[in-house]
Every structure is written in structure tokens, then in C-alpha cells.
């Protein structure tokens, strides 16, 4: 007959455990109930009103990075300000130098009156019957013609080839000068003069200068402005 299986502790084992427990308690050992492993952990409750704490090293890194960004921005602003000041300085120096040079050139500008605008004309000799028997002229055989006798297509052709903005400018065509300057820069020469009809009249009637240089152009422009201020556009055709 087989013995029944003993699934529970015997009285002897229970007594040994009680004796060991008493011995340990007398020796001052902590009980199992008071050990940290035996105590339940308190639940961690987060407070929404508290801000998360960052490590000391992270805050110092953020502050140093912000200072570097501010220094870079300040450096860029100083560079841009220096470039702007340089452009302003060059603009002022260039303007003052140009004005001084123009004043130096115009100090020799000749005086003029309307009699200088009338070119040499051909002289006709008449006989006793009022018939022309001879003509006297210098290098040009020029005959006076009234404006009303000039055909419109002649005036239109002259304006189309020489000065398309004749009735829009006041002696100097700034737009035409800018276009001529671009063409000269692209072709690397100074073939485009950009002289208006008024400037051509000032050159041939007053200056009598054929040299193409900047000094002559400045004088032409100044005289052209004076001509347009004193002579109407309609009378201009009688002088050409």
C-alpha cells in the first residue's frame, strides 16, 4: 500500500522557519515586510503646473547657441551697413565730381543771340526787269523757304531719321542718351551720339566744333536747353 503524497509543509519545517525568523529578529535584521522590495511603490503623479526641469548642461548650451546666433546676425548687419555706406559715399563723390567737371566745362560756354542761328544764304542778283541773272553763295547754296511751303512728309522724314522725340523733349533727350549709351557699351565704341536736332543746331550755329568728345556734348546740351527755353518749336524749323 502506497503512502499518500505530502503536498503541504510538515510541522517540523514550520517550526524551523519560526525559529530562524526569531533568531534573525533578535539579531536586528530587517523584516521582509519592511524591505524596499516588500513595500509597494507610490504612483508617480505628474503636476501639469510644474515645468520640466532641464539639465544644467543643456541650458548652458542653449544660451551659448543663442549668443552665437545673435553675434552672427549682428555681424551680417554691420557688413550690410558698411556696404550701404560705401555705395552712398561713392554716389556722393561721383555726383560732386561730375558737377564740378560740368561747371569747369561750362565756364567757357560762348554767349549767343538769335542772329547766330541764321545761316548764310544765297544772294540773288536781279536785273532792271526783276529777273535773276546771277547767284552768289559761299560753300553752301542755301535758299530761304517758308515753313508753310515745306511739305509735311519732309518734316516727318527728318524727325524719323534724326529726332523722333523732338516734340517731347526740351533740348536733351534723356531716354535716347540712355539707349545710345547701352549700344556703345555693347559695341565697345562711341558711334552713337544721341544728339537731338536742337543740339545739332547748337553745334553748327554756335559752337562750330566737329570734335566728338564729352566736353562738346556737355556744351551742346547746355546750349540746347537754352535754345528750347527761348525759341518755340515752330520757329526752330526756320533756323535749320
MDAnalysis code that builds the backbone (N, CA, C; Angstrom):
import MDAnalysis as mda
import numpy as np

u = mda.Universe.empty(720, n_residues=240, atom_resindex=np.repeat(np.arange(240), 3), trajectory=True)
u.add_TopologyAttr("name", ["N", "CA", "C"] * 240)
u.add_TopologyAttr("resid", np.arange(1, 241))
u.add_TopologyAttr("resname", ["UNK", "UNK", "UNK", "UNK", "UNK", "UNK", "UNK", "UNK", "UNK", "UNK", "UNK", "UNK", "UNK", "UNK", "UNK", "UNK", "UNK", "UNK", "UNK", "UNK", "UNK", "UNK", "UNK", "UNK", "UNK", "UNK", "UNK", "UNK", "UNK", "UNK", "UNK", "UNK", "UNK", "UNK", "UNK", "UNK", "UNK", "UNK", "UNK", "UNK", "UNK", "UNK", "UNK", "UNK", "UNK", "UNK", "UNK", "UNK", "UNK", "UNK", "UNK", "UNK", "UNK", "UNK", "UNK", "UNK", "UNK", "UNK", "UNK", "UNK", "UNK", "UNK", "UNK", "UNK", "UNK", "UNK", "UNK", "UNK", "UNK", "UNK", "UNK", "UNK", "UNK", "UNK", "UNK", "UNK", "UNK", "UNK", "UNK", "UNK", "UNK", "UNK", "UNK", "UNK", "UNK", "UNK", "UNK", "UNK", "UNK", "UNK", "UNK", "UNK", "UNK", "UNK", "UNK", "UNK", "UNK", "UNK", "UNK", "UNK", "UNK", "UNK", "UNK", "UNK", "UNK", "UNK", "UNK", "UNK", "UNK", "UNK", "UNK", "UNK", "UNK", "UNK", "UNK", "UNK", "UNK", "UNK", "UNK", "UNK", "UNK", "UNK", "UNK", "UNK", "UNK", "UNK", "UNK", "UNK", "UNK", "UNK", "UNK", "UNK", "UNK", "UNK", "UNK", "UNK", "UNK", "UNK", "UNK", "UNK", "UNK", "UNK", "UNK", "UNK", "UNK", "UNK", "UNK", "UNK", "UNK", "UNK", "UNK", "UNK", "UNK", "UNK", "UNK", "UNK", "UNK", "UNK", "UNK", "UNK", "UNK", "UNK", "UNK", "UNK", "UNK", "UNK", "UNK", "UNK", "UNK", "UNK", "UNK", "UNK", "UNK", "UNK", "UNK", "UNK", "UNK", "UNK", "UNK", "UNK", "UNK", "UNK", "UNK", "UNK", "UNK", "UNK", "UNK", "UNK", "UNK", "UNK", "UNK", "UNK", "UNK", "UNK", "UNK", "UNK", "UNK", "UNK", "UNK", "UNK", "UNK", "UNK", "UNK", "UNK", "UNK", "UNK", "UNK", "UNK", "UNK", "UNK", "UNK", "UNK", "UNK", "UNK", "UNK", "UNK", "UNK", "UNK", "UNK", "UNK", "UNK", "UNK", "UNK", "UNK", "UNK", "UNK", "UNK", "UNK", "UNK", "UNK", "UNK", "UNK", "UNK", "UNK", "UNK", "UNK", "UNK", "UNK", "UNK", "UNK"])
u.atoms.positions = np.array([
    [0.855, -1.182, 0.000],
    [0.000, 0.000, 0.000],
    [0.880, 1.217, 0.000],
    [0.621, 2.146, -0.968],
    [1.491, 3.321, -1.119],
    [1.107, 4.412, -0.185],
    [2.128, 5.177, 0.263],
    [1.891, 6.314, 1.169],
    [1.334, 7.495, 0.397],
    [0.450, 8.232, 1.004],
    [-0.096, 9.434, 0.328],
    [0.974, 10.504, 0.204],
    [0.836, 11.269, -0.930],
    [1.823, 12.339, -1.221],
    [1.609, 13.494, -0.285],
    [2.708, 14.011, 0.294],
    [2.667, 15.132, 1.234],
    [2.869, 16.415, 0.462],
    [1.773, 17.177, 0.142],
    [1.845, 18.425, -0.636],
    [2.049, 19.638, 0.227],
    [1.853, 19.626, 1.501],
    [1.979, 20.785, 2.358],
    [3.155, 20.658, 3.282],
    [3.544, 21.739, 3.961],
    [4.708, 21.718, 4.872],
    [4.388, 20.918, 6.109],
    [5.413, 20.270, 6.645],
    [5.267, 19.475, 7.864],
    [5.412, 20.381, 9.061],
    [5.071, 19.842, 10.217],
    [5.159, 20.629, 11.440],
    [6.601, 20.975, 11.766],
    [7.501, 20.098, 11.399],
    [8.916, 20.334, 11.697],
    [9.456, 21.478, 10.875],
    [9.099, 21.504, 9.599],
    [9.618, 22.585, 8.746],
    [9.064, 23.920, 9.174],
    [7.798, 23.963, 9.577],
    [7.213, 25.208, 10.059],
    [7.911, 25.673, 11.331],
    [8.244, 24.738, 12.184],
    [8.916, 25.118, 13.431],
    [10.302, 25.645, 13.156],
    [11.019, 25.074, 12.173],
    [12.363, 25.559, 11.812],
    [12.295, 26.979, 11.233],
    [11.285, 27.215, 10.460],
    [11.167, 28.563, 9.880],
    [10.881, 29.595, 10.955],
    [10.022, 29.257, 11.939],
    [9.718, 30.207, 13.004],
    [10.947, 30.482, 13.845],
    [11.751, 29.459, 14.079],
    [12.934, 29.647, 14.892],
    [13.956, 30.535, 14.162],
    [14.115, 30.343, 12.865],
    [15.061, 31.193, 12.115],
    [14.573, 32.645, 12.085],
    [13.294, 32.830, 11.968],
    [12.738, 34.181, 11.941],
    [12.972, 34.891, 13.256],
    [12.782, 34.146, 14.424],
    [13.006, 34.746, 15.728],
    [14.473, 35.078, 15.917],
    [15.352, 34.210, 15.456],
    [16.781, 34.449, 15.609],
    [17.216, 35.689, 14.822],
    [16.682, 35.825, 13.619],
    [17.042, 36.991, 12.799],
    [16.493, 38.271, 13.380],
    [15.314, 38.244, 13.967],
    [14.730, 39.459, 14.537],
    [15.509, 39.891, 15.760],
    [15.979, 38.934, 16.579],
    [16.773, 39.291, 17.742],
    [18.112, 39.896, 17.314],
    [18.678, 39.417, 16.196],
    [19.973, 39.920, 15.733],
    [19.850, 41.309, 15.099],
    [18.638, 41.831, 14.914],
    [18.446, 43.180, 14.352],
    [18.276, 43.213, 12.852],
    [18.110, 42.101, 12.202],
    [17.914, 42.085, 10.742],
    [16.539, 42.624, 10.396],
    [16.383, 43.366, 9.347],
    [15.060, 43.917, 8.974],
    [14.147, 42.820, 8.502],
    [12.933, 43.033, 8.815],
    [11.954, 42.048, 8.400],
    [11.670, 42.193, 6.922],
    [11.148, 41.152, 6.356],
    [10.841, 41.155, 4.924],
    [9.745, 42.139, 4.584],
    [8.904, 42.416, 5.575],
    [7.786, 43.339, 5.309],
    [8.266, 44.778, 5.184],
    [9.452, 45.098, 5.845],
    [9.947, 46.477, 5.825],
    [10.991, 46.739, 4.749],
    [11.363, 45.731, 3.993],
    [12.364, 45.938, 2.937],
    [11.747, 46.705, 1.788],
    [12.603, 47.412, 1.051],
    [12.064, 48.198, -0.091],
    [11.381, 47.330, -1.116],
    [11.867, 46.102, -1.265],
    [11.232, 45.240, -2.253],
    [9.833, 44.856, -1.838],
    [9.628, 44.779, -0.477],
    [8.311, 44.363, 0.009],
    [7.328, 45.508, 0.004],
    [7.830, 46.787, 0.117],
    [6.914, 47.927, 0.147],
    [6.420, 48.256, -1.250],
    [5.166, 48.521, -1.414],
    [4.650, 48.897, -2.755],
    [5.107, 50.300, -3.116],
    [5.401, 50.499, -4.426],
    [5.847, 51.796, -4.921],
    [4.676, 52.751, -5.026],
    [4.932, 53.992, -4.566],
    [3.870, 55.006, -4.653],
    [3.706, 55.437, -6.104],
    [2.522, 55.594, -6.602],
    [2.309, 56.010, -8.008],
    [2.845, 57.426, -8.245],
    [3.500, 57.595, -9.400],
    [4.066, 58.886, -9.776],
    [2.981, 59.708, -10.458],
    [2.616, 60.808, -9.815],
    [1.583, 61.698, -10.340],
    [2.252, 62.950, -10.877],
    [2.018, 63.267, -12.146],
    [2.621, 64.458, -12.763],
    [1.741, 65.657, -12.521],
    [2.392, 66.775, -12.182],
    [1.690, 68.027, -11.939],
    [1.731, 68.878, -13.215],
    [0.586, 69.201, -13.801],
    [0.615, 69.988, -15.059],
    [1.116, 71.401, -14.865],
    [1.103, 71.903, -13.623],
    [1.535, 73.277, -13.378],
    [3.041, 73.422, -13.277],
    [3.727, 72.321, -13.132],
    [5.177, 72.387, -12.985],
    [5.830, 72.229, -14.350],
    [6.890, 72.983, -14.609],
    [7.640, 72.899, -15.863],
    [8.712, 71.846, -15.747],
    [8.988, 71.140, -16.850],
    [10.026, 70.114, -16.771],
    [11.395, 70.742, -16.565],
    [12.154, 70.104, -15.746],
    [13.486, 70.599, -15.428],
    [14.481, 70.063, -16.440],
    [15.278, 70.983, -16.956],
    [16.316, 70.599, -17.908],
    [17.638, 70.502, -17.189],
    [18.497, 69.652, -17.675],
    [19.821, 69.533, -17.039],
    [20.594, 70.832, -17.153],
    [21.485, 71.097, -16.195],
    [22.272, 72.340, -16.235],
    [23.106, 72.479, -17.500],
    [23.648, 71.425, -18.007],
    [24.455, 71.488, -19.216],
    [23.660, 71.875, -20.442],
    [22.398, 71.415, -20.530],
    [21.575, 71.734, -21.696],
    [21.230, 73.211, -21.732],
    [20.914, 73.813, -20.582],
    [20.572, 75.236, -20.556],
    [21.763, 76.098, -20.948],
    [22.961, 75.723, -20.511],
    [24.146, 76.498, -20.879],
    [24.429, 76.390, -22.368],
    [24.183, 75.186, -22.943],
    [24.403, 75.025, -24.379],
    [23.424, 75.868, -25.176],
    [22.147, 75.910, -24.729],
    [21.149, 76.712, -25.435],
    [21.484, 78.197, -25.377],
    [21.923, 78.670, -24.220],
    [22.255, 80.081, -24.083],
    [23.463, 80.452, -24.935],
    [24.467, 79.582, -24.962],
    [25.646, 79.871, -25.785],
    [25.302, 79.841, -27.270],
    [24.409, 78.916, -27.679],
    [23.985, 78.885, -29.078],
    [23.217, 80.124, -29.469],
    [22.345, 80.611, -28.564],
    [21.616, 81.847, -28.847],
    [22.539, 83.041, -28.968],
    [23.577, 83.100, -28.146],
    [24.537, 84.203, -28.235],
    [25.294, 84.168, -29.553],
    [25.665, 82.960, -30.004],
    [26.372, 82.861, -31.278],
    [25.493, 83.319, -32.437],
    [24.189, 82.952, -32.408],
    [23.285, 83.391, -33.463],
    [23.148, 84.909, -33.473],
    [23.037, 85.504, -32.281],
    [22.935, 86.956, -32.205],
    [24.198, 87.626, -32.738],
    [25.367, 87.054, -32.434],
    [26.621, 87.622, -32.933],
    [26.689, 87.542, -34.453],
    [26.238, 86.398, -35.029],
    [26.256, 86.261, -36.486],
    [25.314, 87.267, -37.144],
    [24.110, 87.440, -36.576],
    [23.171, 88.417, -37.134],
    [23.737, 89.837, -37.042],
    [24.356, 90.155, -35.906],
    [24.939, 91.485, -35.737],
    [26.082, 91.701, -36.726],
    [26.868, 90.662, -36.986],
    [27.971, 90.773, -37.936],
    [27.446, 91.008, -39.351],
    [26.374, 90.299, -39.746],
    [25.786, 90.490, -41.075],
    [25.235, 91.902, -41.229],
    [24.589, 92.391, -40.183],
    [24.049, 93.748, -40.249],
    [25.164, 94.775, -40.400],
    [26.252, 94.573, -39.708],
    [27.374, 95.505, -39.830],
    [27.970, 95.473, -41.230],
    [28.064, 94.269, -41.823],
    [28.599, 94.164, -43.184],
    [27.685, 94.861, -44.179],
    [26.364, 94.631, -44.066],
    [25.408, 95.289, -44.968],
    [25.435, 96.805, -44.795],
    [25.553, 97.252, -43.551],
    [25.626, 98.690, -43.305],
    [26.900, 99.287, -43.903],
    [28.007, 98.556, -43.798],
    [29.262, 99.049, -44.374],
    [29.168, 99.134, -45.896],
    [28.544, 98.121, -46.533],
    [28.377, 98.147, -47.989],
    [27.483, 99.306, -48.406],
    [26.395, 99.513, -47.664],
    [25.489, 100.622, -47.977],
    [26.195, 101.969, -47.836],
    [26.952, 102.130, -46.776],
    [27.693, 103.376, -46.587],
    [28.715, 103.587, -47.698],
    [29.334, 102.494, -48.178],
    [30.295, 102.610, -49.269],
    [29.611, 103.089, -50.548],
    [28.435, 102.520, -50.855],
    [27.702, 102.949, -52.043],
    [27.273, 104.408, -51.929],
    [26.813, 104.800, -50.761],
    [26.404, 106.194, -50.571],
    [27.609, 107.127, -50.739],
    [28.741, 106.723, -50.193],
    [29.952, 107.544, -50.309],
    [30.378, 107.679, -51.772],
    [30.374, 106.550, -52.510],
    [30.753, 106.603, -53.923],
    [29.764, 107.442, -54.727],
    [28.471, 107.337, -54.397],
    [27.456, 108.128, -55.103],
    [27.668, 109.616, -54.864],
    [27.924, 109.976, -53.617],
    [28.132, 111.394, -53.302],
    [29.404, 111.913, -53.969],
    [30.481, 111.124, -53.881],
    [31.735, 111.551, -54.503],
    [31.576, 111.663, -56.017],
    [30.898, 110.678, -56.628],
    [30.679, 110.736, -58.066],
    [29.824, 111.924, -58.482],
    [28.761, 112.202, -57.711],
    [27.914, 113.350, -58.026],
    [28.650, 114.672, -57.905],
    [29.413, 114.824, -56.837],
    [30.170, 116.068, -56.647],
    [31.235, 116.229, -57.728],
    [31.909, 115.125, -58.070],
    [32.947, 115.197, -59.110],
    [32.341, 115.544, -60.466],
    [31.180, 114.931, -60.783],
    [30.521, 115.226, -62.058],
    [30.071, 116.677, -62.125],
    [29.472, 117.164, -61.044],
    [29.027, 118.555, -61.020],
    [30.200, 119.517, -61.164],
    [31.302, 119.214, -60.508],
    [32.479, 120.086, -60.619],
    [33.045, 120.071, -62.036],
    [33.056, 118.893, -62.667],
    [33.582, 118.817, -64.033],
    [32.678, 119.552, -65.023],
    [31.353, 119.411, -64.876],
    [30.415, 120.117, -65.756],
    [30.566, 121.629, -65.585],
    [30.697, 122.082, -64.341],
    [30.882, 123.517, -64.106],
    [32.191, 124.001, -64.728],
    [33.222, 123.179, -64.700],
    [34.503, 123.562, -65.292],
    [34.388, 123.678, -66.817],
    [33.634, 122.764, -67.435],
    [33.481, 122.801, -68.888],
    [32.612, 123.974, -69.317],
    [31.548, 124.253, -68.573],
    [30.606, 125.299, -68.977],
    [31.112, 126.709, -68.709],
    [32.235, 126.845, -68.043],
    [32.742, 128.206, -67.798],
    [33.204, 128.870, -69.096],
    [33.490, 128.061, -70.135],
    [33.893, 128.595, -71.441],
    [32.734, 128.574, -72.444],
    [31.502, 128.435, -71.957],
    [30.358, 128.376, -72.866],
    [30.172, 129.734, -73.535],
    [30.108, 129.779, -74.869],
    [30.020, 131.082, -75.550],
    [28.633, 131.703, -75.402],
    [28.587, 133.023, -75.429],
    [27.307, 133.732, -75.453],
    [26.725, 133.676, -76.874],
    [25.405, 133.748, -76.959],
    [24.778, 133.637, -78.271],
    [23.549, 134.540, -78.322],
    [23.108, 134.853, -79.524],
    [21.852, 135.546, -79.758],
    [21.196, 134.937, -80.995],
    [19.998, 135.380, -81.326],
    [19.250, 134.759, -82.417],
    [19.877, 135.020, -83.784],
    [20.680, 136.063, -83.913],
    [21.329, 136.319, -85.207],
    [22.343, 135.244, -85.562],
    [22.873, 134.566, -84.544],
    [23.836, 133.499, -84.805],
    [23.165, 132.262, -85.400],
    [21.843, 132.169, -85.254],
    [21.132, 130.989, -85.728],
    [20.805, 131.056, -87.212],
    [20.873, 132.205, -87.785],
    [20.578, 132.348, -89.216],
    [21.844, 132.053, -90.014],
    [21.803, 131.007, -90.782],
    [22.979, 130.596, -91.545],
    [23.120, 131.434, -92.812],
    [24.244, 131.261, -93.466],
    [24.493, 132.009, -94.705],
    [23.509, 131.575, -95.788],
    [23.006, 132.545, -96.488],
    [22.039, 132.270, -97.553],
    [22.600, 132.740, -98.886],
    [22.029, 132.200, -99.920],
    [22.453, 132.567, -101.266],
    [21.946, 133.966, -101.617],
    [22.801, 134.736, -102.261],
    [22.441, 136.092, -102.708],
    [22.038, 136.051, -104.189],
    [20.884, 136.615, -104.482],
    [20.387, 136.640, -105.857],
    [20.544, 138.053, -106.426],
    [21.014, 138.117, -107.659],
    [21.183, 139.396, -108.365],
    [20.092, 139.528, -109.423],
    [19.394, 140.692, -109.392],
    [18.270, 140.924, -110.299],
    [18.654, 142.016, -111.303],
    [18.078, 141.932, -112.476],
    [18.300, 142.962, -113.480],
    [17.214, 144.036, -113.377],
    [17.189, 144.923, -114.308],
    [16.224, 146.028, -114.287],
    [14.793, 145.557, -114.453],
    [14.629, 144.385, -115.067],
    [13.278, 143.848, -115.267],
    [12.834, 142.941, -114.126],
    [13.660, 142.825, -113.071],
    [13.291, 141.977, -111.941],
    [13.575, 140.508, -112.155],
    [14.372, 140.191, -113.111],
    [14.732, 138.817, -113.382],
    [16.109, 138.496, -112.776],
    [16.229, 137.293, -112.214],
    [17.501, 136.858, -111.619],
    [18.480, 136.561, -112.737],
    [19.625, 137.191, -112.674],
    [20.642, 136.930, -113.685],
    [21.898, 136.289, -113.103],
    [21.998, 136.220, -111.741],
    [23.168, 135.574, -111.139],
    [22.878, 135.253, -109.673],
    [23.631, 134.298, -109.141],
    [23.522, 133.888, -107.735],
    [24.920, 133.897, -107.118],
    [24.984, 134.389, -105.881],
    [26.244, 134.420, -105.149],
    [26.084, 133.633, -103.849],
    [26.990, 132.723, -103.598],
    [26.944, 131.949, -102.336],
    [28.356, 131.483, -102.019],
    [28.516, 131.044, -100.752],
    [29.831, 130.551, -100.317],
    [29.915, 129.047, -100.576],
    [30.189, 128.251, -99.520],
    [30.257, 126.807, -99.775],
    [28.892, 126.162, -99.823],
    [27.828, 126.808, -99.415],
    [26.501, 126.209, -99.434],
    [25.542, 127.110, -100.207],
    [24.816, 126.522, -101.104],
    [23.800, 127.243, -101.866],
    [22.466, 127.090, -101.125],
    [22.258, 127.956, -100.161],
    [21.102, 127.830, -99.253],
    [20.072, 128.911, -99.594],
    [18.845, 128.457, -99.730],
    [17.742, 129.360, -100.068],
    [16.690, 129.302, -98.981],
    [16.205, 130.443, -98.580],
    [15.207, 130.534, -97.533],
    [13.845, 130.058, -98.056],
    [13.198, 129.168, -97.275],
    [11.878, 128.632, -97.627],
    [10.982, 128.774, -96.411],
    [9.773, 129.239, -96.632],
    [8.821, 129.373, -95.536],
    [8.400, 128.004, -95.010],
    [8.037, 127.988, -93.739],
    [7.618, 126.726, -93.131],
    [6.338, 126.207, -93.788],
    [5.461, 127.114, -94.180],
    [4.211, 126.689, -94.824],
    [4.451, 126.078, -96.195],
    [5.601, 126.399, -96.801],
    [5.918, 125.838, -98.119],
    [6.596, 124.477, -98.035],
    [6.975, 124.064, -96.833],
    [7.618, 122.761, -96.671],
    [6.564, 121.670, -96.633],
    [6.701, 120.610, -97.392],
    [5.735, 119.504, -97.327],
    [5.834, 118.767, -95.992],
    [4.727, 118.228, -95.548],
    [4.715, 117.525, -94.262],
    [5.606, 116.292, -94.271],
    [5.663, 115.584, -95.396],
    [6.471, 114.359, -95.417],
    [7.952, 114.667, -95.257],
    [8.387, 115.893, -95.680],
    [9.790, 116.261, -95.493],
    [10.123, 116.395, -94.005],
    [9.229, 117.042, -93.256],
    [9.438, 117.199, -91.815],
    [9.366, 115.840, -91.115],
    [8.400, 115.006, -91.539],
    [8.276, 113.679, -90.921],
    [9.510, 112.823, -91.188],
    [10.050, 112.897, -92.383],
    [11.260, 112.116, -92.692],
    [12.451, 112.590, -91.865],
    [12.573, 113.905, -91.702],
    [13.677, 114.431, -90.908],
    [13.566, 114.000, -89.448],
    [12.371, 114.050, -88.895],
    [12.179, 113.636, -87.499],
    [12.397, 112.141, -87.335],
    [11.981, 111.356, -88.320],
    [12.132, 109.899, -88.211],
    [13.587, 109.485, -88.229],
    [14.412, 110.211, -88.933],
    [15.830, 109.832, -89.044],
    [16.717, 110.505, -87.995],
    [16.344, 111.685, -87.545],
    [17.237, 112.451, -86.669],
    [16.741, 112.567, -85.229],
    [15.443, 112.760, -85.032],
    [14.961, 113.067, -83.670],
    [13.468, 112.713, -83.583],
    [13.176, 111.475, -83.260],
    [11.779, 111.023, -83.212],
    [11.008, 111.621, -82.032],
    [11.710, 112.059, -81.009],
    [11.055, 112.624, -79.824],
    [11.246, 114.146, -79.768],
    [11.279, 114.782, -80.923],
    [11.558, 116.210, -80.983],
    [10.526, 117.027, -80.208],
    [9.266, 116.686, -80.326],
    [8.206, 117.451, -79.668],
    [7.958, 117.005, -78.218],
    [8.765, 116.075, -77.707],
    [8.565, 115.567, -76.347],
    [9.687, 115.978, -75.382],
    [10.850, 116.301, -75.900],
    [11.952, 116.669, -75.010],
    [12.111, 118.189, -74.988],
    [13.013, 118.661, -74.154],
    [13.277, 120.097, -74.003],
    [14.726, 120.428, -74.354],
    [15.187, 119.854, -75.446],
    [16.548, 120.115, -75.905],
    [17.459, 118.922, -75.741],
    [17.261, 118.140, -74.670],
    [18.081, 116.959, -74.392],
    [17.147, 115.777, -74.175],
    [17.352, 114.721, -74.936],
    [16.524, 113.519, -74.828],
    [17.243, 112.503, -73.943],
    [16.826, 112.439, -72.686],
    [17.494, 111.547, -71.730],
    [17.303, 110.086, -72.110],
    [16.103, 109.741, -72.586],
    [15.837, 108.352, -72.966],
    [16.741, 107.923, -74.122],
    [16.885, 108.806, -75.101],
    [17.748, 108.486, -76.242],
    [19.207, 108.384, -75.820],
    [19.632, 109.214, -74.889],
    [21.016, 109.148, -74.407],
    [21.272, 107.819, -73.698],
    [20.301, 107.370, -72.897],
    [20.456, 106.084, -72.224],
    [20.533, 104.925, -73.206],
    [19.669, 104.938, -74.243],
    [19.736, 103.885, -75.251],
    [21.036, 103.895, -76.024],
    [21.523, 105.093, -76.383],
    [22.793, 105.191, -77.099],
    [23.959, 104.714, -76.242],
    [23.888, 104.990, -74.938],
    [24.954, 104.538, -74.044],
    [25.000, 103.020, -73.968],
    [23.837, 102.366, -73.927],
    [23.811, 100.899, -73.906],
    [24.377, 100.322, -75.194],
    [24.044, 100.921, -76.332],
    [24.580, 100.440, -77.612],
    [26.097, 100.619, -77.659],
    [26.588, 101.755, -77.181],
    [28.031, 101.991, -77.177],
    [28.766, 100.993, -76.290],
    [28.157, 100.672, -75.139],
    [28.798, 99.702, -74.239],
    [28.795, 98.311, -74.872],
    [27.703, 97.950, -75.535],
    [27.624, 96.625, -76.161],
    [28.592, 96.499, -77.333],
    [28.750, 97.557, -78.119],
    [29.655, 97.522, -79.276],
    [31.078, 97.973, -78.937],
    [31.275, 98.459, -77.712],
    [32.584, 98.918, -77.272],
    [33.136, 100.033, -78.158],
    [32.267, 100.963, -78.551],
    [32.702, 102.159, -79.259],
    [31.728, 103.287, -78.922],
    [31.995, 104.461, -79.472],
    [31.166, 105.630, -79.183],
    [30.595, 106.200, -80.493],
    [29.992, 105.294, -81.270],
    [29.412, 105.708, -82.544],
    [28.057, 106.393, -82.372],
    [27.349, 106.089, -81.292],
    [26.033, 106.674, -81.059],
    [26.187, 108.007, -80.322],
    [25.811, 109.097, -81.020],
    [25.962, 110.410, -80.391],
    [24.767, 110.842, -79.563],
    [23.549, 110.421, -79.993],
    [22.312, 110.756, -79.275],
    [22.039, 112.253, -79.235],
    [22.489, 112.973, -80.257],
    [22.245, 114.414, -80.305],
    [20.854, 114.676, -80.880],
    [20.117, 115.535, -80.241],
    [18.821, 115.955, -80.761],
    [19.025, 117.015, -81.842],
    [17.942, 117.371, -82.537],
    [18.043, 118.418, -83.554],
    [18.466, 119.750, -82.939],
    [17.997, 120.016, -81.741],
    [18.383, 121.256, -81.067],
    [19.863, 121.256, -80.728],
    [20.393, 120.119, -80.306],
    [21.823, 120.025, -80.025],
    [22.642, 120.162, -81.309],
    [22.155, 119.621, -82.417],
    [22.856, 119.777, -83.688],
    [22.874, 121.244, -84.130],
    [21.752, 121.931, -83.913],
    [21.715, 123.358, -84.247],
    [22.710, 124.140, -83.389],
    [22.800, 123.817, -82.106],
    [23.752, 124.490, -81.223],
    [25.186, 124.218, -81.651],
    [25.457, 123.020, -82.123],
    [26.826, 122.700, -82.551],
    [27.208, 123.436, -83.827],
    [26.321, 123.453, -84.821],
    [26.670, 124.046, -86.116],
    [26.592, 125.574, -86.115],
    [25.630, 126.129, -85.348],
    [25.427, 127.578, -85.407],
    [26.227, 128.336, -84.358],
    [26.456, 127.728, -83.195],
    [27.085, 128.461, -82.098],
    [28.493, 127.943, -81.810],
    [28.632, 126.651, -81.660],
    [29.931, 126.107, -81.280],
    [30.877, 125.991, -82.455],
    [30.366, 125.534, -83.590],
    [31.203, 125.292, -84.762],
    [32.376, 124.379, -84.402],
    [32.041, 123.281, -83.718],
    [33.055, 122.327, -83.253],
    [32.660, 120.945, -83.759],
    [33.558, 120.282, -84.482],
    [33.263, 118.969, -85.048],
    [33.897, 117.827, -84.264],
    [34.677, 118.135, -83.261],
    [35.335, 117.082, -82.483],
    [34.310, 116.378, -81.595],
    [34.340, 115.048, -81.652],
    [33.414, 114.275, -80.831],
    [34.093, 113.962, -79.492],
    [33.728, 114.691, -78.466],
    [34.265, 114.455, -77.134],
    [33.204, 114.837, -76.103],
    [33.476, 114.508, -74.876],
    [32.499, 114.721, -73.810],
    [32.305, 116.201, -73.517],
    [33.348, 116.988, -73.671],
    [33.226, 118.429, -73.417],
    [32.254, 119.080, -74.393],
    [32.352, 118.708, -75.669],
    [31.451, 119.284, -76.660],
    [30.014, 118.859, -76.395],
    [29.810, 117.616, -75.981],
    [28.467, 117.129, -75.691],
    [27.848, 117.893, -74.525],
    [28.640, 118.188, -73.517],
    [28.125, 118.942, -72.370],
    [27.720, 120.348, -72.803],
    [28.546, 120.979, -73.624],
    [28.213, 122.323, -74.102],
    [26.988, 122.294, -75.011],
    [26.891, 121.282, -75.870],
    [25.716, 121.147, -76.724],
    [24.444, 121.033, -75.893],
    [24.483, 120.218, -74.874],
    [23.303, 120.022, -74.036],
    [22.894, 121.315, -73.343],
    [23.874, 122.042, -72.815],
    [23.554, 123.302, -72.132],
    [22.967, 124.322, -73.102],
    [23.559, 124.455, -74.293],
    [23.041, 125.406, -75.280],
    [21.675, 124.975, -75.808],
    [21.466, 123.663, -75.969],
    [20.169, 123.173, -76.447],
    [19.057, 123.508, -75.461],
    [19.333, 123.381, -74.193],
    [18.322, 123.735, -73.185],
    [18.017, 125.228, -73.245],
    [19.046, 126.045, -73.413],
    [18.825, 127.493, -73.533],
    [18.020, 127.834, -74.794],
    [18.312, 127.158, -75.900],
    [17.572, 127.410, -77.135],
    [16.101, 127.063, -76.993],
    [15.829, 125.928, -76.379],
    [14.433, 125.498, -76.218],
    [13.679, 126.421, -75.262],
    [14.384, 127.050, -74.346],
    [13.731, 127.982, -73.426],
    [13.416, 129.319, -74.088],
    [14.104, 129.660, -75.188],
    [13.931, 130.971, -75.819],
    [13.297, 130.914, -77.209],
    [13.334, 129.741, -77.841],
    [12.808, 129.626, -79.199],
    [11.714, 128.569, -79.214],
    [10.518, 128.886, -79.711],
    [9.457, 127.869, -79.813],
    [9.829, 126.789, -80.836],
    [9.179, 125.651, -80.707],
    [9.457, 124.546, -81.623],
    [9.107, 124.908, -83.065],
    [8.065, 125.701, -83.264],
    [7.645, 126.026, -84.628],
    [8.650, 126.930, -85.339],
    [9.293, 127.816, -84.604],
    [10.286, 128.704, -85.213],
    [11.605, 127.977, -85.438],
    [11.795, 126.857, -84.731],
    [13.056, 126.127, -84.849],
    [13.337, 125.731, -86.294],
    [12.292, 125.396, -87.037],
    [12.495, 124.934, -88.416],
    [13.063, 126.025, -89.311],
    [12.847, 127.258, -88.957],
    [13.380, 128.360, -89.776],
    [14.879, 128.540, -89.565],
    [15.400, 127.930, -88.500],
    [16.819, 128.089, -88.190],
    [17.667, 126.944, -88.724],
    [17.022, 125.834, -89.097],
    [17.767, 124.667, -89.525],
    [18.123, 124.758, -90.996],
])
